[in-house]
Each structure stands twice: as structure tokens, then as C-alpha cells.
Amino acid sequence: MNGFAESGLSEEAFGASKGGLSSFDAFPKTKATYLTRGRNGGAWTLILIITCVYLTVTETMRWFTGTTTHTFSVEKGVSHDLQINIDFVVAMRCADLHVNVQDASGDRILAGDTLRRDPTSWKQWGKGRRIHTLGSGPDDMPGWEDEEDVHDYLGAARGKKKFPKTPRVRGPPDACRIYGSLEGNKVQGDFHITARGHGYMELGEHLDHNAFNFSHQINELSFGPYYPSLVNPLDSTIATTQSHFFKFQYYLSIVPTIYTEEAHTIARLNNPSTSPSDPPAYSSHTIWTNQYAVTSQSHLVGENQVPGIFVKFDIEPITLTIAEEWGGILALLVRLVNVVSGVIVAGGWCYQLYDWSIETWGKRSRRRESTMGVITGRRSGEYDVKVAYD
């Protein structure tokens, strides 16, 4: 029938119809006697299962973590004010210091009248695991070059928004803690701390030069809403000097930054046709803040120059948006199906190549053995029989 009988084959090898639903089977199964067991099929199957499980778990974890994107764009919002948060400790008495802010528009802010000044002892500062000099911080401290985690920043923004209290003074006060927030113009500016009577035309006696000591510790220097848990490059830094005439200079490049995990906020920020006004400072899923990069240049100065601490900052006309996005559950299912199916297809190809290589190598080995049998005059499996005679 159909040439199977002439070829020595029987249709019974493909399973007999037992009636009922089995008679409609379009893919009859071959009997086990006509099947050949593959080589190491169980091991390959186990490897594929482990690979699929591992990739499924990693893809699911990656989906839960989300994807972080960094986008630079021209600043669209129009803002005129910039909040400056300052917490400095200077190794001089409060009465001997002059604090001032001046911007490129010519406005001058008497920061000494706005910021708080608490007498303290210099020996009480400069301690702690996080205290470091600029450029030599601990390895576990985040910095500008580290990858930002939106969840960490959002969580830090939910913390307390108050400056910590000044520790109780131990011994005679020989230092001054200057801290607080002040409002300035959102333009290039200069914040500086100098000695009384130096740098400004003031009535009264100038401070004795032997009282100069601009060694300082920066506990906080940030721009925008005050988030004490967000770490900035100059936070917890200390700089000391033995010279009376020493000038510390810091140059800051400020970049307005948005951390968000809201899909509608991301779409609104990425839409070039929108021109939003000043956004709120903080929401549960979005914060507007500022990051900055800093370089320093400190050196001795002559007695005809003004020593002190000078912080020059410039506002970049760009906005950095750091967004964390998640795909939907359907996107996760599609990725998992693609991963599993890709592993199965690739594993099948690899197994076929492996089986083909083993079979090819076996044929070559058998051909080589048969060739050697012809050369030696005996077939494979035959051996010489030696008879010993007495």
C-alpha cells in the first residue's frame, strides 16, 4: 500500500487507529522500535531548563528595577530665583567674619544678616567617617560620576528639611558655624566669607592679621530646595591651612536636574511643544533640584590681597532629566516569551550541531579502522593466533 510494503515497511509502525478521536489525529506517532535515542538529550534538556529559569528571573528583576535614562535638554521653564543652602564652619570668631553674596546682575545680599551664626569650638569638628578633603572621599560616598538611583533620591527628599543643631560648645569658642538658606537670583554669582574690614570699605578698625585662619568645614552647600539627605560634591569636606593669608576658591557649574518616575511627567518634559512654568519643588514621584560639578584652586596671597573663602557659581542653560521607567506587564510577558523561545531554538541548533559533529567523527573513525584492516590484511575484530610448538 502506497509502496510501503515493497520497501519492507508497514503502516502499523506509525500507530494503528483505535477509532474515536484518535482516527482524526493528523500527526500519528511513530512506534518506539523505529526511534533512535539521541546522545545526551537529558543533559541538554536540563541545561536549557536552567538557562530559561535564570534568564526569566533576571528579566523579571530588571523589570521590577526599571530602566534609568538620562536626557539633556534646553531649560524650558522660566525661573528667576535660586535658593542657596549653606552650612560652613570657619576657624574664626563670628564677630571677625563677613559673609556676602553678589551676583552678575549687581545685586548684593548681606548674607550675614540672613544666615545664622553660632559660636563653636573648632576642635569639635573635622571628625566622622564621612569627613574628607575634596577629591579624596571614601569609596562608599556617591559622587557626580556615580549612577543615580531615582528611588534613593526620592527617598532622601522625604527626610527632614531642617539644619541640625550646633553641638554644645566645649571650651572657649574659637570658631563660627554659618548656616541657613537664602534667596538669590538665578544667575552667575559669588558667595564669599572674608575677615572683618577686609574687602569692603567699612568704618572701624581692621581685624589683626594674626587672627586670620580660614580653615573651614563644609557640611552643606546645595542649590534649590533643601534636601539634607542628598549628597553634593562639597558636602562633608574640610580644608585647613597654617597661613594667615590664604585664599580658598571653589568654581561650581550648576545643572538643573529633575528626578522622576512618573510616566506623564516624563512625557510632558520630553514634549518640545510644552513650555511649563516653574514646577513644584517636590512630589512623591518627582523632585526638581540642582547638581553641580566643582573644581578648586587654593593658594597663598600677599598682604595687599584679600584672603578668605570664595565660591563662584554659574548656572548652565540646560536641564538634566533622570527618569526611571517601567514597561507594562504585557511587555514583560512578551520579553519572557522571546527569551524562552530564543533559548529553546538556539539550544536545538546547538544540539543538532553537536549530534552532527559526533556522528561525523564516528564515521571517520570507523572508516579509518576499516582502512587499517585492509592494509594489514585482516578485518576489524580479527586477531593473529600464535601457536606454540614444543
VOPAGU-2260 file (C-alpha; in pm, 1 decimal, decimal comma):
REM VOPAGU-2260
SITE   aa  ch    i         X         Y         Z
SITE  MET   A    0       0,0       0,0       0,0
SITE  ASN   A    1     146,7     333,0    -111,6
SITE  GLY   A    2     475,9     148,8    -176,2
SITE  PHE   A    3     545,0      81,6     192,4
SITE  ALA   A    4     507,1    -297,9     156,6
SITE  GLU   A    5     752,3    -314,4    -132,5
SITE  SER   A    6    1004,1    -121,0      76,0
SITE  GLY   A    7     971,1    -356,7     369,2
SITE  LEU   A    8     779,1    -102,7     577,6
SITE  SER   A    9     441,6    -128,3     737,3
SITE  GLU   A   10     186,0     135,5     815,5
SITE  GLU   A   11     142,6     -28,9    1155,6
SITE  ALA   A   12     477,1     126,0    1250,3
SITE  PHE   A   13     300,9     463,6    1267,1
SITE  GLY   A   14      37,3     350,1    1512,1
SITE  ALA   A   15    -290,1     180,1    1446,2
SITE  SER   A   16    -613,4     371,3    1450,9
SITE  LYS   A   17    -819,7     275,1    1750,7
SITE  GLY   A   18   -1128,0     459,0    1639,0
SITE  GLY   A   19   -1293,7     757,7    1801,6
SITE  LEU   A   20   -1097,7    1079,2    1828,8
SITE  SER   A   21    -769,6     902,7    1752,6
SITE  SER   A   22    -886,8     848,2    1395,3
SITE  PHE   A   23    -870,9    1226,8    1340,4
SITE  ASP   A   24    -506,9    1251,6    1453,7
SITE  ALA   A   25    -322,6    1436,8    1175,1
SITE  PHE   A   26      15,5    1359,8    1331,9
SITE  PRO   A   27      35,0     985,9    1402,2
SITE  LYS   A   28     311,9     884,7    1638,6
SITE  THR   A   29     595,7     653,1    1542,1
SITE  LYS   A   30     646,7     336,6    1741,1
SITE  ALA   A   31     934,3     329,4    1984,4
SITE  THR   A   32    1104,5      48,1    1792,1
SITE  TYR   A   33    1156,1     287,2    1497,5
SITE  LEU   A   34    1307,7     562,5    1710,1
SITE  THR   A   35    1674,6     621,5    1785,6
SITE  ARG   A   36    1768,1     767,1    2123,7
SITE  GLY   A   37    1971,9    1086,4    2094,5
SITE  ARG   A   38    2307,2    1140,5    2259,3
SITE  ASN   A   39    2297,0    1317,8    2598,4
SITE  GLY   A   40    1947,3    1451,3    2531,2
SITE  GLY   A   41    1863,6    1460,2    2900,9
SITE  ALA   A   42    2169,5    1669,7    2984,4
SITE  TRP   A   43    2090,6    1917,8    2707,9
SITE  THR   A   44    1729,8    1945,7    2828,0
SITE  LEU   A   45    1844,5    2014,7    3184,4
SITE  ILE   A   46    2085,0    2283,9    3064,6
SITE  LEU   A   47    1808,4    2451,4    2862,9
SITE  ILE   A   48    1569,8    2446,1    3159,9
SITE  ILE   A   49    1828,9    2601,5    3394,1
SITE  THR   A   50    1911,8    2868,0    3133,5
SITE  CYS   A   51    1545,4    2955,2    3081,0
SITE  VAL   A   52    1479,7    2980,7    3455,6
SITE  TYR   A   53    1786,9    3200,7    3511,0
SITE  LEU   A   54    1703,0    3438,6    3225,8
SITE  THR   A   55    1339,4    3456,0    3333,9
SITE  VAL   A   56    1437,5    3554,7    3687,6
SITE  THR   A   57    1688,4    3817,1    3570,0
SITE  GLU   A   58    1444,1    3969,7    3322,5
SITE  THR   A   59    1174,9    3988,0    3590,9
SITE  MET   A   60    1413,0    4153,2    3837,6
SITE  ARG   A   61    1522,6    4400,6    3570,8
SITE  TRP   A   62    1157,0    4480,6    3502,0
SITE  PHE   A   63    1093,5    4548,0    3871,2
SITE  THR   A   64    1404,3    4770,4    3891,5
SITE  GLY   A   65    1312,2    4971,5    3584,5
SITE  THR   A   66    1525,9    5144,9    3324,4
SITE  THR   A   67    1707,8    5469,0    3407,1
SITE  THR   A   68    1750,6    5721,3    3126,9
SITE  HIS   A   69    1948,2    6048,7    3121,2
SITE  THR   A   70    1823,7    6325,5    2893,6
SITE  PHE   A   71    1976,0    6669,7    2842,4
SITE  SER   A   72    1757,8    6947,5    2705,1
SITE  VAL   A   73    1745,8    7324,5    2691,8
SITE  GLU   A   74    1581,9    7455,1    3006,8
SITE  LYS   A   75    1219,9    7529,3    2922,5
SITE  GLY   A   76    1094,0    7668,5    3249,5
SITE  VAL   A   77    1148,7    8036,0    3330,8
SITE  SER   A   78    1285,9    8086,6    3680,4
SITE  HIS   A   79    1432,9    8396,6    3841,7
SITE  ASP   A   80    1511,9    8287,1    4197,3
SITE  LEU   A   81    1760,2    8035,9    4329,4
SITE  GLN   A   82    1773,0    7912,6    4686,5
SITE  ILE   A   83    2121,5    7863,9    4830,8
SITE  ASN   A   84    2167,5    7632,1    5129,8
SITE  ILE   A   85    2485,6    7692,7    5330,1
SITE  ASP   A   86    2638,9    7526,2    5634,0
SITE  PHE   A   87    3002,9    7629,8    5690,5
SITE  VAL   A   88    3225,2    7609,7    5997,5
SITE  VAL   A   89    3517,3    7855,7    5989,9
SITE  ALA   A   90    3803,1    7854,9    6240,0
SITE  MET   A   91    3746,8    8221,7    6332,1
SITE  ARG   A   92    3517,2    8401,1    6571,9
SITE  CYS   A   93    3176,0    8503,4    6437,2
SITE  ALA   A   94    3240,3    8871,9    6509,6
SITE  ASP   A   95    3550,2    8864,4    6289,4
SITE  LEU   A   96    3377,9    8728,3    5976,5
SITE  HIS   A   97    3194,7    8899,7    5694,2
SITE  VAL   A   98    2956,0    8692,6    5476,4
SITE  ASN   A   99    2822,2    8822,3    5148,1
SITE  VAL   A  100    2661,3    8712,2    4818,9
SITE  GLN   A  101    2688,9    8911,1    4497,6
SITE  ASP   A  102    2559,4    8806,5    4156,7
SITE  ALA   A  103    2623,8    8914,0    3799,2
SITE  SER   A  104    2318,8    9141,8    3797,1
SITE  GLY   A  105    2485,6    9359,7    4057,8
SITE  ASP   A  106    2254,5    9265,7    4342,9
SITE  ARG   A  107    2429,5    9227,5    4675,9
SITE  ILE   A  108    2281,5    9017,6    4954,3
SITE  LEU   A  109    2400,5    9071,8    5307,6
SITE  ALA   A  110    2405,6    8703,6    5387,0
SITE  GLY   A  111    2537,1    8777,1    5734,5
SITE  ASP   A  112    2200,1    8928,0    5823,9
SITE  THR   A  113    2006,4    8629,2    5685,1
SITE  LEU   A  114    2218,2    8331,7    5789,2
SITE  ARG   A  115    2256,5    8214,8    6147,0
SITE  ARG   A  116    2590,8    8233,5    6325,8
SITE  ASP   A  117    2663,0    8005,9    6618,5
SITE  PRO   A  118    2988,6    8026,2    6816,0
SITE  THR   A  119    3154,6    7686,3    6839,9
SITE  SER   A  120    3488,3    7518,6    6901,1
SITE  TRP   A  121    3699,1    7415,6    6602,3
SITE  LYS   A  122    3820,0    7102,0    6782,5
SITE  GLN   A  123    3465,1    6964,6    6784,3
SITE  TRP   A  124    3461,5    6947,5    6404,8
SITE  GLY   A  125    3666,3    6759,6    6148,9
SITE  LYS   A  126    3563,5    6422,0    6287,6
SITE  GLY   A  127    3349,6    6143,4    6149,0
SITE  ARG   A  128    3377,2    5876,5    5881,7
SITE  ARG   A  129    3234,8    6095,9    5606,5
SITE  ILE   A  130    3461,9    6395,8    5664,8
SITE  HIS   A  131    3719,1    6418,6    5384,4
SITE  THR   A  132    3915,5    6663,4    5176,2
SITE  LEU   A  133    3788,3    6749,6    4830,8
SITE  GLY   A  134    3884,4    6479,3    4580,9
SITE  SER   A  135    3973,9    6215,3    4839,4
SITE  GLY   A  136    3641,2    6098,6    4976,9
SITE  PRO   A  137    3560,7    5744,6    5094,6
SITE  ASP   A  138    3482,9    5485,5    4831,1
SITE  ASP   A  139    3127,9    5439,2    4956,4
SITE  MET   A  140    3033,7    5804,2    4911,0
SITE  PRO   A  141    2830,9    5883,5    4599,1
SITE  GLY   A  142    2969,4    6136,8    4357,5
SITE  TRP   A  143    2899,1    6306,3    4027,2
SITE  GLU   A  144    3028,0    6012,8    3825,7
SITE  ASP   A  145    2816,9    5750,1    4004,3
SITE  GLU   A  146    2496,8    5613,0    3863,5
SITE  GLU   A  147    2196,7    5791,2    4015,0
SITE  ASP   A  148    1919,8    5580,2    4164,0
SITE  VAL   A  149    1589,0    5763,3    4139,4
SITE  HIS   A  150    1441,9    5570,3    4432,3
SITE  ASP   A  151    1729,6    5675,8    4657,5
SITE  TYR   A  152    1689,6    6041,6    4567,2
SITE  LEU   A  153    1313,2    6034,8    4609,3
SITE  GLY   A  154    1351,9    5863,4    4945,2
SITE  ALA   A  155    1612,9    6114,5    5058,1
SITE  ALA   A  156    1385,7    6402,9    4963,1
SITE  ARG   A  157    1120,2    6272,8    5202,4
SITE  GLY   A  158    1352,5    6317,8    5501,4
SITE  LYS   A  159    1378,4    6608,0    5742,6
SITE  LYS   A  160    1434,7    6950,2    5590,9
SITE  LYS   A  161    1592,6    7128,3    5887,3
SITE  PHE   A  162    1951,5    7211,2    5964,0
SITE  PRO   A  163    2087,4    7011,2    6259,8
SITE  LYS   A  164    2155,3    7192,4    6583,4
SITE  THR   A  165    2500,8    7318,9    6666,2
SITE  PRO   A  166    2677,1    7096,9    6920,4
SITE  ARG   A  167    2722,7    7239,3    7267,6
SITE  VAL   A  168    3042,0    7440,3    7289,5
SITE  ARG   A  169    3324,5    7274,4    7479,1
SITE  GLY   A  170    3586,4    7520,1    7588,0
SITE  PRO   A  171    3627,7    7878,3    7465,7
SITE  PRO   A  172    3458,4    7940,1    7127,1
SITE  ASP   A  173    3721,7    7993,6    6859,3
SITE  ALA   A  174    3515,9    7909,3    6550,2
SITE  CYS   A  175    3188,4    8006,8    6389,3
SITE  ARG   A  176    2918,7    7798,4    6227,3
SITE  ILE   A  177    2736,5    7985,5    5949,4
SITE  TYR   A  178    2425,4    7811,7    5819,7
SITE  GLY   A  179    2082,8    7868,9    5670,9
SITE  SER   A  180    1910,2    7928,1    5336,5
SITE  LEU   A  181    1887,9    8249,0    5138,5
SITE  GLU   A  182    1726,0    8353,6    4814,2
SITE  GLY   A  183    1929,4    8487,3    4524,4
SITE  ASN   A  184    1894,7    8549,2    4154,4
SITE  LYS   A  185    1928,9    8256,0    3918,9
SITE  VAL   A  186    2237,4    8397,4    3751,0
SITE  GLN   A  187    2610,9    8371,4    3788,7
SITE  GLY   A  188    2716,4    8474,0    4136,4
SITE  ASP   A  189    2977,7    8472,2    4409,2
SITE  PHE   A  190    2944,4    8368,7    4773,0
SITE  HIS   A  191    3235,6    8460,7    4993,6
SITE  ILE   A  192    3347,8    8474,4    5353,9
SITE  THR   A  193    3614,3    8730,1    5438,7
SITE  ALA   A  194    3760,1    8890,6    5750,2
SITE  ARG   A  195    3602,6    9194,0    5908,5
SITE  GLY   A  196    3725,8    9514,0    5749,5
SITE  HIS   A  197    3892,4    9342,6    5453,3
SITE  GLY   A  198    3743,4    9351,4    5107,1
SITE  TYR   A  199    3480,8    9615,8    5184,5
SITE  MET   A  200    3501,9    9980,4    5273,0
SITE  GLU   A  201    3380,5    9983,0    5632,2
SITE  LEU   A  202    3418,8   10215,5    5920,7
SITE  GLY   A  203    3607,1   10090,1    6219,4
SITE  GLU   A  204    3930,5    9917,3    6295,7
SITE  HIS   A  205    4051,3    9638,6    6067,5
SITE  LEU   A  206    4099,5    9294,9    6214,1
SITE  ASP   A  207    4450,4    9200,0    6322,2
SITE  HIS   A  208    4614,1    8981,2    6056,0
SITE  ASN   A  209    4725,9    8728,0    6317,9
SITE  ALA   A  210    4358,8    8640,2    6375,3
SITE  PHE   A  211    4315,1    8519,7    6017,3
SITE  ASN   A  212    4250,0    8147,5    5986,8
SITE  PHE   A  213    4020,2    8043,6    5705,5
SITE  SER   A  214    4038,2    7671,8    5771,5
SITE  HIS   A  215    3682,6    7551,6    5723,0
SITE  GLN   A  216    3449,8    7255,7    5703,1
SITE  ILE   A  217    3159,0    7247,6    5456,9
SITE  ASN   A  218    2867,6    7049,0    5595,8
SITE  GLU   A  219    2621,6    7156,4    5327,6
SITE  LEU   A  220    2634,0    7355,3    5006,7
SITE  SER   A  221    2340,8    7298,4    4772,8
SITE  PHE   A  222    2117,5    7493,6    4539,2
SITE  GLY   A  223    1741,4    7466,3    4518,9
SITE  PRO   A  224    1509,1    7311,9    4778,6
SITE  TYR   A  225    1694,8    7193,5    5085,7
SITE  TYR   A  226    1727,9    6814,1    5093,4
SITE  PRO   A  227    1986,6    6736,2    5363,3
SITE  SER   A  228    1997,4    6366,7    5273,3
SITE  LEU   A  229    2107,9    6435,2    4915,1
SITE  VAL   A  230    2487,3    6428,4    4899,3
SITE  ASN   A  231    2660,5    6702,9    4698,6
SITE  PRO   A  232    3029,2    6713,4    4596,5
SITE  LEU   A  233    3127,5    6967,5    4864,6
SITE  ASP   A  234    2927,0    6815,2    5148,7
SITE  SER   A  235    3134,2    6691,3    5446,0
SITE  THR   A  236    3459,8    6833,9    5308,3
SITE  ILE   A  237    3730,5    7002,0    5513,4
SITE  ALA   A  238    4019,8    7230,0    5419,1
SITE  THR   A  239    4286,5    7357,9    5656,7
SITE  THR   A  240    4578,3    7599,5    5638,1
SITE  GLN   A  241    4853,0    7726,1    5868,0
SITE  SER   A  242    4889,7    8054,9    5684,7
SITE  HIS   A  243    4703,6    8372,0    5778,7
SITE  PHE   A  244    4681,2    8496,2    5419,8
SITE  PHE   A  245    4526,3    8206,2    5230,7
SITE  LYS   A  246    4256,1    8213,3    4965,5
SITE  PHE   A  247    4022,6    7917,2    4908,0
SITE  GLN   A  248    3843,4    7929,3    4573,3
SITE  TYR   A  249    3569,5    7694,5    4450,7
SITE  TYR   A  250    3424,7    7706,2    4099,0
SITE  LEU   A  251    3082,2    7545,6    4060,9
SITE  SER   A  252    2893,0    7456,4    3743,2
SITE  ILE   A  253    2526,6    7408,4    3834,9
SITE  VAL   A  254    2292,2    7194,8    3624,6
SITE  PRO   A  255    1915,7    7197,2    3698,1
SITE  THR   A  256    1815,4    6834,4    3749,9
SITE  ILE   A  257    1484,1    6650,7    3758,8
SITE  TYR   A  258    1442,5    6306,9    3917,1
SITE  THR   A  259    1115,2    6143,6    3824,6
SITE  GLU   A  260     940,8    5809,8    3793,8
SITE  GLU   A  261     605,7    5941,7    3668,7
SITE  ALA   A  262     518,3    5848,3    3312,2
SITE  HIS   A  263     309,1    6160,8    3247,1
SITE  THR   A  264     588,0    6384,5    3381,6
SITE  ILE   A  265     839,6    6216,9    3150,0
SITE  ALA   A  266     607,4    6264,5    2852,1
SITE  ARG   A  267     547,1    6630,6    2940,0
SITE  LEU   A  268     918,0    6702,5    2980,1
SITE  ASN   A  269    1005,3    6529,5    2653,7
SITE  ASN   A  270     737,6    6716,2    2458,6
SITE  PRO   A  271     908,5    7009,2    2278,8
SITE  SER   A  272     578,1    7196,1    2236,8
SITE  THR   A  273     526,1    7238,9    2610,4
SITE  SER   A  274     664,3    7534,3    2798,1
SITE  PRO   A  275     593,4    7467,2    3166,4
SITE  SER   A  276     621,6    7730,2    3431,1
SITE  ASP   A  277     820,7    7672,1    3745,1
SITE  PRO   A  278     729,0    7321,2    3864,8
SITE  PRO   A  279     670,8    7236,4    4230,1
SITE  ALA   A  280     983,8    7162,3    4428,0
SITE  TYR   A  281     885,0    6813,5    4534,9
SITE  SER   A  282     618,9    6548,7    4479,9
SITE  SER   A  283     608,0    6187,1    4585,9
SITE  HIS   A  284     740,5    6076,4    4246,0
SITE  THR   A  285     927,8    6381,8    4112,2
SITE  ILE   A  286    1178,9    6628,8    4256,3
SITE  TRP   A  287    1331,4    6938,9    4098,8
SITE  THR   A  288    1678,0    7011,0    4228,9
SITE  ASN   A  289    2027,7    7106,9    4109,9
SITE  GLN   A  290    2352,4    6916,0    4072,7
SITE  TYR   A  291    2691,5    7074,0    4035,4
SITE  ALA   A  292    3048,0    6989,9    3947,3
SITE  VAL   A  293    3325,4    7163,6    4139,2
SITE  THR   A  294    3690,6    7246,6    4095,2
SITE  SER   A  295    3908,9    7422,0    4349,8
SITE  GLN   A  296    4211,5    7647,1    4335,9
SITE  SER   A  297    4362,5    7749,3    4670,4
SITE  HIS   A  298    4686,7    7936,8    4727,0
SITE  LEU   A  299    4873,4    8186,8    4941,7
SITE  VAL   A  300    4811,3    8557,0    4880,3
SITE  GLY   A  301    5002,6    8867,8    4967,1
SITE  GLU   A  302    4908,2    9113,5    5238,3
SITE  ASN   A  303    4777,7    9355,0    4974,6
SITE  GLN   A  304    4518,7    9097,9    4861,5
SITE  VAL   A  305    4202,1    8972,3    5027,3
SITE  PRO   A  306    4215,8    8624,6    5186,9
SITE  GLY   A  307    3902,8    8422,4    5252,0
SITE  ILE   A  308    3666,4    8160,3    5114,3
SITE  PHE   A  309    3523,6    8234,8    4769,0
SITE  VAL   A  310    3259,3    8021,2    4596,0
SITE  LYS   A  311    3186,5    8121,3    4236,5
SITE  PHE   A  312    2889,8    7951,3    4069,2
SITE  ASP   A  313    2742,7    7956,2    3721,7
SITE  ILE   A  314    2402,3    7826,5    3606,0
SITE  GLU   A  315    2409,2    7606,4    3295,2
SITE  PRO   A  316    2119,8    7672,3    3049,0
SITE  ILE   A  317    2034,2    7302,0    3026,3
SITE  THR   A  318    1820,0    7061,0    3222,6
SITE  LEU   A  319    1917,3    6704,8    3309,3
SITE  THR   A  320    1620,6    6468,9    3340,0
SITE  ILE   A  321    1691,3    6139,9    3516,4
SITE  ALA   A  322    1385,3    5920,5    3467,7
SITE  GLU   A  323    1310,5    5568,4    3577,9
SITE  GLU   A  324    1054,0    5387,9    3366,3
SITE  TRP   A  325     884,3    5050,2    3375,6
SITE  GLY   A  326     719,4    4861,6    3091,8
SITE  GLY   A  327     374,2    4713,5    3135,2
SITE  ILE   A  328     300,4    4355,8    3235,2
SITE  LEU   A  329     230,2    4274,2    2869,6
SITE  ALA   A  330     577,4    4397,4    2773,7
SITE  LEU   A  331     727,4    4174,0    3043,3
SITE  LEU   A  332     535,8    3870,0    2914,2
SITE  VAL   A  333     648,2    3939,4    2556,8
SITE  ARG   A  334    1012,2    3964,8    2671,5
SITE  LEU   A  335     986,0    3638,9    2867,8
SITE  VAL   A  336     830,4    3456,1    2572,1
SITE  ASN   A  337    1104,2    3588,1    2342,1
SITE  VAL   A  338    1376,3    3486,6    2587,0
SITE  VAL   A  339    1244,0    3133,4    2644,7
SITE  SER   A  340    1169,7    3067,4    2277,9
SITE  GLY   A  341    1510,5    3205,1    2176,6
SITE  VAL   A  342    1686,7    2977,4    2425,6
SITE  ILE   A  343    1491,7    2673,2    2303,0
SITE  VAL   A  344    1558,2    2744,7    1933,5
SITE  ALA   A  345    1927,3    2821,1    1992,9
SITE  GLY   A  346    1959,6    2513,9    2214,6
SITE  GLY   A  347    1804,4    2297,5    1942,6
SITE  TRP   A  348    2051,0    2425,4    1687,5
SITE  CYS   A  349    2341,5    2369,0    1921,1
SITE  TYR   A  350    2224,7    2016,4    1996,1
SITE  GLN   A  351    2188,9    1934,3    1626,3
SITE  LEU   A  352    2537,9    2064,5    1557,5
SITE  TYR   A  353    2671,4    1862,6    1849,5
SITE  ASP   A  354    2494,6    1545,5    1734,7
SITE  TRP   A  355    2610,6    1600,0    1375,4
SITE  SER   A  356    2971,5    1650,3    1483,7
SITE  ILE   A  357    2967,2    1335,1    1699,0
SITE  GLU   A  358    2817,4    1133,0    1414,1
SITE  THR   A  359    3067,8    1269,5    1161,8
SITE  TRP   A  360    3357,4    1195,8    1393,6
SITE  GLY   A  361    3226,6     839,6    1446,1
SITE  LYS   A  362    3201,3     777,4    1071,5
SITE  ARG   A  363    3556,0     896,7    1018,4
SITE  SER   A  364    3680,5     672,4    1297,5
SITE  ARG   A  365    3506,5     367,4    1152,6
SITE  ARG   A  366    3636,1     448,1     803,6
SITE  ARG   A  367    3988,5     478,3     940,9
SITE  GLU   A  368    3959,2     143,1    1119,0
SITE  SER   A  369    3833,1     -29,3     803,6
SITE  THR   A  370    4118,2     123,0     601,3
SITE  MET   A  371    4374,2      -3,9     850,8
SITE  GLY   A  372    4217,1    -352,1     831,7
SITE  VAL   A  373    4263,4    -364,1     454,7
SITE  ILE   A  374    4625,9    -256,7     482,5
SITE  THR   A  375    4711,4    -518,5     748,1
SITE  GLY   A  376    4523,3    -793,1     563,6
SITE  ARG   A  377    4259,2    -854,4     830,7
SITE  ARG   A  378    3925,3    -714,5     908,5
SITE  SER   A  379    3836,1    -524,8    1215,5
SITE  GLY   A  380    3796,4    -754,8    1509,3
SITE  GLU   A  381    4026,7   -1023,8    1373,8
SITE  TYR   A  382    4346,4   -1104,0    1558,6
SITE  ASP   A  383    4651,3   -1319,0    1482,6
SITE  VAL   A  384    4661,5   -1652,9    1653,5
SITE  LYS   A  385    5002,3   -1773,5    1754,3
SITE  VAL   A  386    5054,9   -2147,4    1817,2
SITE  ALA   A  387    5347,1   -2264,1    2021,1
SITE  TYR   A  388    5509,6   -2597,6    1943,7
SITE  ASP   A  389    5713,4   -2790,2    2183,6
